[in-house]
Structures are given as structure tokens and as C-alpha cells.
Amino acid sequence: MIVKLGSIEAGGTKFVCAVGTESGEIIDWITIPTKTPDETIPEVLAFFQKHEIEAMGIGSFGPIDVKKSSPTYGNILNTPKLPWKNYPFLEKIQEQLQVPTGFTTDVNAAALGEYAYGAAKHTDSCLYITVGTGIGAGAVINGELLEGFSHPEMGHIIIRRHPDDRFEGVCPYHKDCLEGMASGPAIEKRWGKKGIELSERKEVWELEAYYIAQALVQYIMILCPEKIIIGGGVSQQETIFPLVREKVKELLGGYFTQPEVTEQIDDYIVPPGLENNAGIVGGLVLAKMALESK
């Protein structure tokens, strides 16, 4: 008998909802525009109520409360999407579906999907970073999601400004953090065009690689993940991976002698193995974990 699991990848512009199996196979799915909770959640529930799922996994846009002992565990917190601010996301799903439910960030779910079935399969650890409208990252270390009093906010680390870059940054909190300098909106505001329109401008992607590589070096120094996966819209630029890999090696300065970063870096910093399905497959993995720990 097939155990059917549910998965929600909740993004700022759309919710992707899927039903799948314990092996990560997607059986049915739907995309729902992200409007207000009163508009979006009933559509989400209606989709899952057509299926007899046994557990649910949710990967949500943030910030969210992931600490299980917290009184607001499962809530979306101070998001700029004001209708969702302080929304009890997990509670609303659980009270209607009445199944064990795992809850984490969208990037954590993507990291989990890549770890279980994607580019990081057969490793003990990986880091997934998405570079798009925002920048976020999730990590799986020794088979466990990296979380503490909150979830990691690796998109907001402080980086060195390029000596020739006078752009102030777009992050409303920190201005020139990683997200402020290297996200899709930062590219558009700095260069006056969207990234997709700048594919042939090498200087755009050299600067982008300069910032992304700095971040990856910090993650490598702290976490030593066995695989780094870059997703999101910016990662679809063909030139970005060679530039990032080259800059990472330069910044590491020969400190590590492990082959991952000396001889095999083309297989170390890679695009998602699950392409655009990392988050939704990760939700299925999260659901399976919730079912097993019931």
C-alpha cells in the first residue's frame, strides 16, 4: 500500500502543493497564487482534502518560528507580506487536516530534498542557497536540519564591498549585506535591468560571483558541508558557476587541502539535482520524518 504524503512549498508569490510518496515521487500537484491567508489557505486545504494523506511537510517563506518549545511555534513572524504577519500557519493546517506535520523554512526544505534525493544524495551534509528575489540558505548537517533559537538567515551575512562598487544595497535592515548586494532586486537596481536581460554583460556576473563566493567561503569555514547547491533565478545564468568556483578557490587561499575544494570543485558547488522541485520534494521528506516521529 502506498503511503501518501503532503507537501507545501509556501512562497511569497505562489504556493506549490503536492501529494507524493515516501520515495519522493510526486503524484499530484497544484500551484496557488499567494494572496491573503483567507484567500489562499482554503484553496490549499481543498487540494489536500481530496487526498487521504498521512502526514504533511511545510516549507514556508519567512521569517517563521521553528522552535518547538516556543508559544508561537509554526507562526509566520514579521514578514513584509503584512496579511501573513503573525499568521499561525502550522496550526491552521493541522487543525483542518489532523495529520503529523513537519514545519521549516522553504530553503531548509530544499536542502532536505537535495540531501535525500538530489545533488547531495549519499553525503552526510549539504548547504542549499537560493539567489533570487531574496537570498536564503538552509543546511543539513549529519542528517539533521540546522536550526537553533531560530532558522539560519545566511542571506543577511556581512560581506566585503567590492572596491569599485558604490551601490548602497537594497536590504531594508542592513543595506549592504549579501542579500542587499547580490539578490535579484539588487542586480536590477544597480544595473537598471533585470538579470535575465544582462546575460551577456560579464562584469555583472563577475561582481555577482564576487559577493556569492565570499558567502560560500564563510559557510565552508563554519559548516564544512560536503556539497553546496546554488538554486534560484540567478543560478540559471550559465556563467555564474565557473566564476563562483574560481573566486571561492581564490578566497580560500589554499587553506583547505581536501579534494572537494582543490580538485573537485566543479562537483562541489553545483546546481540543484532536483531542478525546481527541491523544495516540494523536501516537503515530502519532512512529512515522512513527521510520520516516523509520531
C-alpha positions in Angstrom: 0.0 0.0 0.0 1.4 3.4 -1.0 1.7 5.9 1.9 0.6 9.3 0.6 2.3 12.4 2.0 1.5 16.1 1.5 4.0 18.9 0.8 3.5 22.6 0.8 6.2 25.0 -0.6 4.9 28.4 0.5 6.5 31.2 -1.4 5.9 35.0 -1.5 4.2 34.8 -4.9 2.9 31.2 -5.0 2.1 28.1 -3.0 3.1 24.8 -4.6 1.1 22.0 -3.1 1.9 18.3 -3.8 0.9 14.8 -2.9 3.6 12.2 -3.1 5.2 9.1 -1.8 7.9 8.2 0.8 10.4 7.8 -2.0 9.9 11.4 -3.1 7.7 10.7 -6.1 5.1 13.4 -6.9 1.7 12.0 -7.6 -0.4 15.2 -8.0 0.3 18.9 -7.5 -1.2 22.4 -7.9 0.1 26.0 -7.9 -2.0 28.6 -6.0 -1.2 32.4 -6.0 -0.1 33.8 -2.7 -2.9 36.2 -1.7 -4.1 36.8 1.8 -4.4 33.8 4.2 -8.2 33.9 4.0 -8.0 33.6 0.2 -5.0 31.2 -0.1 -5.4 28.7 2.8 -8.9 27.4 1.8 -7.6 26.6 -1.7 -4.6 24.8 -0.1 -6.8 22.8 2.2 -9.3 21.9 -0.6 -6.5 20.4 -2.6 -5.3 18.1 0.2 -8.8 17.2 1.4 -9.2 15.4 -2.0 -6.4 13.0 -1.0 -6.0 10.8 2.0 -2.6 11.9 3.2 -1.0 10.5 6.3 1.4 13.3 7.1 2.3 16.8 5.9 5.6 18.8 5.4 5.6 22.6 5.1 8.5 24.7 3.8 7.5 28.3 4.2 8.7 31.8 3.4 9.9 33.5 6.5 10.8 34.6 8.9 9.0 31.8 10.8 9.1 30.4 14.3 10.7 26.9 14.1 11.4 26.4 17.8 9.0 23.7 19.0 9.0 24.9 22.6 8.0 28.4 21.6 4.4 29.6 22.2 4.4 30.9 18.6 5.9 27.8 17.0 4.6 27.4 13.5 3.8 31.0 13.0 5.0 33.3 10.2 6.6 36.2 12.0 7.5 39.8 10.9 7.2 39.3 7.2 6.9 42.3 4.9 3.8 40.5 3.5 1.6 42.2 6.1 -1.5 40.0 5.8 0.6 37.0 6.8 2.4 38.7 9.7 2.0 36.6 12.9 -0.2 34.1 11.0 -0.5 30.7 12.8 0.3 28.7 9.6 1.1 25.3 11.1 -1.9 25.5 13.5 -4.4 26.3 10.7 -3.1 23.3 8.6 -3.0 20.9 11.4 -6.5 21.7 12.8 -8.1 21.0 9.4 -6.0 18.0 8.2 -5.3 16.3 11.5 -2.1 14.6 10.4 1.5 14.8 11.7 3.1 17.9 10.2 6.7 19.0 9.8 7.4 22.7 9.6 10.5 24.6 8.4 11.7 27.2 6.0 11.5 26.9 2.2 15.3 26.8 1.9 15.6 24.2 4.7 13.1 22.1 2.8 15.0 22.5 -0.4 18.2 21.5 1.4 16.4 18.4 2.8 15.2 17.5 -0.7 18.6 17.7 -2.3 20.1 15.8 0.6 17.7 12.9 0.3 17.2 12.7 -3.5 19.2 15.3 -5.3 22.7 16.6 -5.8 23.7 15.8 -2.1 22.4 12.2 -2.1 25.0 9.9 -0.5 26.5 12.7 1.6 26.2 13.4 5.3 25.8 17.2 4.9 24.9 19.9 2.4 24.1 23.5 2.1 21.4 24.9 -0.3 21.4 28.6 -1.1 18.8 30.3 -3.3 19.7 33.5 -5.0 16.7 35.3 -6.4 14.2 37.8 -5.2 15.9 37.3 -1.8 18.8 35.2 -0.6 18.3 32.4 1.8 20.1 29.2 2.7 19.4 26.0 4.6 21.7 23.3 5.7 21.6 19.6 6.6 24.4 18.5 9.0 24.7 14.8 9.9 21.2 14.2 8.6 19.6 17.0 10.7 18.4 20.4 9.7 20.5 23.2 11.1 18.3 25.3 13.5 18.7 27.0 16.8 16.6 29.6 18.6 15.6 30.4 15.0 16.4 29.3 11.5 19.6 30.4 9.8 19.5 33.8 8.0 22.5 33.2 5.8 21.3 35.7 3.2 22.0 38.6 5.7 25.6 37.9 6.5 28.0 40.9 6.2 30.3 40.8 3.2 33.2 42.9 2.0 32.2 45.5 -0.5 34.0 45.4 -3.9 36.4 48.4 -4.1 34.7 49.7 -7.3 31.1 49.2 -6.1 29.3 52.3 -4.9 25.8 50.7 -4.8 24.3 51.2 -1.4 22.4 47.9 -1.2 18.6 47.1 -1.1 18.2 45.3 2.2 15.8 47.4 4.4 17.6 46.2 7.5 21.3 46.1 6.6 21.6 47.8 3.2 24.8 46.1 2.0 24.5 42.6 3.4 24.7 39.7 1.0 21.0 39.9 0.0 21.3 43.7 -0.2 24.2 43.5 -2.7 23.6 40.3 -4.7 19.8 39.5 -4.8 17.8 39.8 -8.0 16.4 43.3 -6.9 20.0 44.4 -6.1 21.1 43.5 -9.7 18.1 45.3 -11.2 18.6 48.5 -9.1 22.4 48.6 -9.6 22.4 47.9 -13.4 18.9 49.3 -14.4 17.8 46.0 -15.9 16.7 42.5 -14.7 19.4 39.8 -14.5 17.8 37.9 -17.4 18.4 41.0 -19.6 22.1 41.2 -18.6 23.2 37.7 -19.6 25.9 39.0 -21.9 27.4 41.5 -19.5 30.3 39.7 -18.0 31.0 42.5 -15.5 27.5 41.9 -13.9 28.3 38.3 -13.2 31.9 38.8 -12.1 30.6 41.2 -9.4 27.8 38.8 -8.5 30.3 36.0 -8.1 32.5 38.2 -6.0 29.7 38.5 -3.4 28.3 35.0 -3.6 31.8 33.4 -3.3 32.5 35.4 -0.2 29.4 34.0 1.4 30.2 30.4 0.4 33.7 30.7 1.8 32.2 31.7 5.2 29.8 28.8 5.1 32.6 26.4 4.2 34.8 27.7 7.0 32.0 27.3 9.6 30.0 24.3 8.4 32.3 22.3 6.0 29.3 21.0 4.1 30.0 18.1 1.7 28.1 19.7 -1.1 27.0 23.2 -1.9 23.9 23.7 -4.1 23.0 27.0 -5.6 19.4 27.5 -6.7 17.2 30.4 -7.6 16.9 32.6 -10.6 20.4 34.0 -10.6 21.9 30.5 -10.6 20.3 29.9 -14.0 22.9 32.3 -15.6 25.3 29.8 -17.2 28.4 31.9 -16.5 27.9 32.2 -12.7 29.1 28.8 -11.6 32.6 28.9 -13.1 33.1 32.4 -11.8 31.9 31.5 -8.3 34.1 28.3 -8.2 37.1 30.2 -9.3 36.6 33.0 -6.7 35.9 30.5 -3.9 39.3 28.8 -4.6 41.0 32.2 -4.7 39.5 33.3 -1.4 40.2 30.0 0.4 43.8 30.7 -0.4 44.9 27.1 -0.2 43.8 26.8 3.5 41.9 23.6 2.9 43.7 20.7 1.2 40.6 18.5 0.8 39.9 17.4 -2.8 36.4 18.8 -2.7 37.8 22.4 -2.9 41.1 21.7 -4.6 40.5 19.2 -7.4 36.7 18.6 -7.5 35.2 22.0 -7.0 33.1 21.6 -10.2 31.4 18.7 -8.4 31.3 20.5 -5.1 29.5 23.8 -5.9 26.6 22.7 -8.2 23.1 23.5 -9.4 20.1 21.6 -7.8 19.8 17.9 -8.8 16.0 18.2 -8.4 15.9 21.4 -10.5 12.8 23.4 -9.4 11.4 20.6 -7.3 13.9 20.6 -4.4 11.5 22.4 -2.0 8.4 20.4 -2.8 10.3 17.1 -2.6 11.9 18.3 0.6 8.4 18.8 2.0 7.7 15.1 1.3 10.9 14.2 3.2 9.7 16.4 6.1 6.3 14.7 6.1 8.0 11.3 6.2 10.1 12.4 9.2 6.9 13.8 11.0 5.1 10.5 10.4 8.1 8.4 11.7 8.4 10.5 14.8 4.6 10.5 15.6 
